[in-house]
Amino acid sequence: MSYPVTRLRRLRKNATIRKMIRETEVNRDDLIMPYFVCPGEHVRNPIRSMPGNFQLSIDLLVGEVNDLVTQTGIDKILLFGIPETKDEDGSVACRPDAIVPTAIRALKSAVPDVLIIADVCNCEYTTHGHCGTIVDGDVNNDLTVKTLTEQSLTLAKAGADFIAPSDMMDGRVGAIRRALDENGFENTPILAYSAKYASGFYGPFREAAESAPKFGDRNTYQMDPANSLEALREVEQDLAEGADLVMVKPALSYLDIISRVKEAFNIPVVAYNVSGEFSMVKAAGANGWIDEERLIKEILTSIKRAGADLIITYHAKEFVLSEMRKGNRV
Ligand code: PBG
């Protein structure tokens, strides 16, 4: 049947009809809010390139997360740490008194209902800013897997609800899974950054986490933005090694990857709407070039429509607050 019998505009006629047939709706349960925790007390350093985001000391982080939960009902966060001191291989992050495990213990006692996903990587903790141990000018895979495994155990012991390795070393999911199982954490799930691309969209994050590489780039471990078949292999391997959830990152330039992963594997997919994607919206919004609230909703909807079950986004809190203000279901 086609025009004039069929008129697709009939189902766009008014708001009620549009709502009736709407396929995708983002709500608070889909969203994960990232935070950056730093040493000290009463510290709230604005992150210049990410308006509205801060490096927070633990005391203020606890207050922020409590506000998040009570004001928006968002109950999932992702934690990144900025350590007091860095070292050659990221061992500083493996100590029980490291910044993130300490923050997790504080959050667990003050805001027990919040689900804490702990990012596992070395780039915030190494003097050179690479995600692992350097041998002959490149990140050595197997040595790095050792520190990541140790860091994961520290985080699990502190009470992390999910361990989320973001380093892109081969075999790290399997190694972390084994270590967790051997130490009584067989019920702690792994969210693997599986298809993580070597992306220019991480720029603002590296200011936020003070984790930019001091030499070279991350092209020998993160994926080439030109590839998609490789993304499926990465996901397949992480699942075989025991990943519970897989992630595609960044989100917006990689909606096709989200969609392919979702179709190929019968599992929940997480998408990371990364710092550069956030900052572009903020910059254009501040200039009055776009309608910021409208774009945020469109962006999050597109990520979910592509196949993401969960979205990590710096827009999480403001999105839910703005939908609540408008009286929309969220
Ligand atoms: C750590 C890590 C990065 C991001 C998340 N975990 C940065 C990187 O790989 O350089 C980026 C997140 C963002 O841009 O919002 N490896």
Residues whose N, C-alpha, C, O or C-beta is under 5 A from the ligand:
A	BS01	PBG	C121 C123 S166 F201 Y202 F205 V274 S275 G276
